[in-house]
Amino acid sequence: MDFQHIIEAVGRYMDFAGVAVMVIGALVSVPMALRGYQPKRAQGLTPFSPYRSYRQLLGRSILLGLELLVAADIIRTVAVTPTFESVGVLAIIVLIRTFLSFSLELEITGRWPWQKEKDADTGEPLRSQS
């Protein structure tokens, strides 16, 4: 088995892992949402509805799955003799998946990934615990 076949196999396994994370996340999210799952940062606030809990849990699963799928695409494209065409296709795929990730993050948390999380009581940005 040569290097190219090994990289292709690793890419396939990463693809499988990305899809598995999304499917398992969707299945595990149902009972968690029905039991009233609430993130630690939202505890003490008005409890989420099961629908909102499920959306947040599912969104997080999709985000993790997308990260694995992007990693698989990068491994397959960059590790095996990249051409301008394959790198261009990779760039478009990463761009689309990055847009999806940002959109999901905004949907889940209500803020962009680069915005600081705000304290629920004061509305002030949280400071890191150093």
N, C-alpha and C positions, 0 to 999 in steps of 0.2 A: 504494500500500500504506500503510495507516494504522498508527498506533502499536499498536493492539490486535493486528493481524495480525503485526506484527514480534515482539511479545512472545510470542505463541502459537508462532511459528516458533522463537524462541530456546528456549522451554520444550520443544518437541519435540526439538530438537537436543540439549539437555541430557539429556532422557530417553534418547535414543538413545546418547549418550556413556556414561551410567550403565550401561545394559544391555551395551554393547560392552565396557566395562572388566571387567564380571563375566565375560562369555563368554571374552574374550581371556585374562583372568587364569586362568580354569579350564583353558584349553588350554595356556598357557605353564607353568602350575604342574606339569603332569605330567612333562615332561622334567627340570625343575629338581629335583623331588622324587626322581626316579629317579637323578639324578646325585649325590644326597646333599647338597642345599642345606642350609645351616645359617646362621642369622642371625649377624652379627658378635659380638653380645653373648653368644652361646651357644658360640662357638668355644672349644675347649680343654676343653669339657665332654663328656660322653658323647654321641656322635653321635645325631641324631634318626633314627628309622625313616623309610622313605619315606612311610608313611602319615601320620605326625605332621608331616613337612615339607610334604606336600601340604595337609593341613588348615590349617596356618598360612598358607601361601601363598594358598590359596583364601579363607580368612577375610579376609586383607588386601585381596584383590581385591573381595570382597563389601562390605567396609567402605567402600572408595573409591567403589564404584558406588552404595551407599546415600547417601553424601554428595552425589553428583551428582544423584541422584533427588530428594533433599530440596531442593537448590538449584533444581531445575526447578520443583518444586511452589511454592516461595516466589515465584519470578519470576512464574509464571502467576497466582498468587492475589493477590499484593500489588500488582503493577504494573498490573493491569487492574481497575478499579473494584471494590474489595473489598466484599462484603456480609457480614453477620453469619454467614450460612450457609456461605459459601465460606471465611471465616476459621476458623470452627469445624471444618470438615472438614480444613482445613490443619493446625490444631492437633492433631487426632487422628492424622493421618498422620505428622506430625513426632514426636509422642509415641511412636507405635508404632515408627517407624524409629530413634528415639533409644534405645529399650529394646533393639532388635535390635543396634544398634551397641555398646552397653555389654555386652550378653551375648556378642557376638563377641569384643570386646576381652578380656573375662575368660577366654574359652575359649582365645584365642590366647596371651596373655601370662601368664595365671594370676594377674592382679591387676586391680583396678579402675583406670580411667583416671586417677583422682585420687591413686592411691597411688604413692609414689616407687619407682623401680626399685632393687632391692637388689644389692649386689656379690655375685657368685657365691662368692668366697673367704671373705669375712668375714661376710656376712649383714647388713651395715650399709647404710643407704640411700646411694645414690650422690650425690655432690655435683656441682653443675654445674661445667663447666670454664670458669672466668672468667680 
